[in-house]
Amino acid sequence: MRKAHGGTLFLDEVGACPIDVQAKLLRVLETGTVQPLGSDEDIETDVRLVAATNEDLNARVAGGDFRRDFLFRLNTFELALPRLAERGDDAVLLFEHFMRALSETYEVEAPNLPAEDVAALLALDWPGNVRELRHVAERRVLAARRGRGSVAEALRADNQQDDVPATLREAVASFEKTLIAQAIKAHGGRMDAVAEALGIGRRTLNEKIVKLGLEKARLID
């Protein structure tokens, strides 16, 4: 909370937040202060809190797994986002966005989307939502690096075994992505500990996470 002072703190999958942590966050939201570990001093903090979840928090409250007062405090303004499958052409627009970003990472020209690829994107139910879409886009870009591929092929899970880096730079990017992902898992998402374990600065770590398209929340689920 102290590091987010003057800014925004995003809580992804807030439904998984333990009851005891909910109580601590509620106190911060109600008092506008934090008390550092081992100290009796209250420090003022000004933080905008944004939370996201794919669960029914009212049902969690009824089941005793989520504090009602914490939900009331969070729920100032609610924005419901429909599933990707319910958003029409958004799947195609997002897929193109991810391909452009990933093409820069892997230093390859973004492949075109012919009509059959667009049809394949629109036909899928996307149970994994946007995260699944991004992974398919990455497989498509990796296939394009070798001069082949289609969305239909990228949708097949067994296609992943052919995603072997074709250049040294691509191999280094793949190795870095795997190493950082393993470190995030090993340290439970504590980024200072991850940076120290990898022997790099926190800023460098953040830049690599963004460039490599790593999703911290997914890694520590």
Secondary structure by P-SEA (a helix, b strand, c coil): ccccccbbbbbcccccccaaaaaaaaaaaaccccccccccbbbbbbbbbbbbbccaaaaaaaaccccaaaaaaaccbbbbbcccccccaaaaaaaaaaaaaaaaaacccbbbbcaaaaaaaaaccccccaaaaaaaaaaaaaaaaacccccccccccccccccccccaaaaaaaaaaaaaaaaaaaaccaaaaaaaaacccaaaaaaaaaaaccccccccc
